[in-house]
């Protein structure tokens, strides 16, 4: 067998195995059926946002690996969320609607933690214009010492940590994405 063909088959098999484990692969030999699911907002990874989800809206970040400190935040948000919140200065449960809870957590973290202050310039409430012309309440996050891709991912891990530590209790899904004017916005989906 040709060496090039063999390498191609091996790569294809490895690719199929990796994506099967993630549940993201469809058999290309079978005809695709039309999806009858509702067309909600898609998050990175392909899942449709469900109430209580916190994620990055599909299409708002590029591909590639995240920085080590972002990966560390993910691990802490999952394994030791209370310690992560303590390091960010968050000591009490946030109340209000979903966005008010997020705003409180982020403001406390920005005021308490010097690294957060260096990475993010600030947070504020805005009215975001949707593609259909409507408007929705959102939170604008200004990036300062961090690139948008890693900054959005770190915001997601921070909010997931707050949720895992029971400091926020979102009733709807929260999406982190690009805004029409602001580069990073958080809104309720």
Secondary structure, DSSP 8 states (H G I E B T S, - for coil): --HHHHHHHHHHHHHHHHHHHHT----TTS------S----BBTTS-B--TT-EEEBTTSS-SS---HHHHHHHHHHHH-HHHHHHHTT--S---SSHHHHHHHHHHHHHHH-HHHHHHEEEEEEEEEE-TTS-EEEEEEEEESSS-HHHHHHHHHHHHHHHHHTTS---SS-EEEE--SSSS-EEEE-
